[in-house]
């Protein structure tokens, strides 16, 4: 992915991406994250999880929008399990415990809007 930023007088981010799944590749036994946009008002982060990898239960102070780009994941929100696959979306509500585990290799886009 090639990211180009205009001069400091113009804070707009210019990005050219051919395919969203190409933002980062999988790595064995790893979770890879890449910030696409990170501002005080919110963030967009791309993740690639190897099969069996995950994030332990935690909470976040903001709602989070998840879009599965490829693969399959189990996301648990407040004790309820959801199985998501390519093109599925889910909202993880603020302050609710959530965790996830890759059923198979998967990539996702996480959008958090801070309010």
C-alpha positions, 0 to 999 in steps of 0.5 A: 500500500502506498500512502502519500501525505500532502504538505503540512499546509494541507492535512488531507491524506491521499491513499491509493489502494487497489484491493483492501485485502492487500493492505497487509499480509498474514504472518505465521502465528501472528496478529498484524495490525496497520493503522490506515487513519488515526486521528483524535476523532477516530481511527481505521485499522486493518488487521490480519489474523493467522488461524487460531490467533485472537484478542483476549476479552477486553472493553473499549470506551467507543463503539467499534464497527468491524467488517470482515474482508476475508476468512472466518472469525468468532467474535464474542460480545458480552458472552454471546458468540457470533461467527462472521465471514467475508463481507459480514459486519458487526458493531461491538458496543462501547464498554461491553466485553468482547474477544475474538478468535480466528477460526481460519485466517482472516482479515478485518477492518476496524472503525472506531469513532470517538464521541 
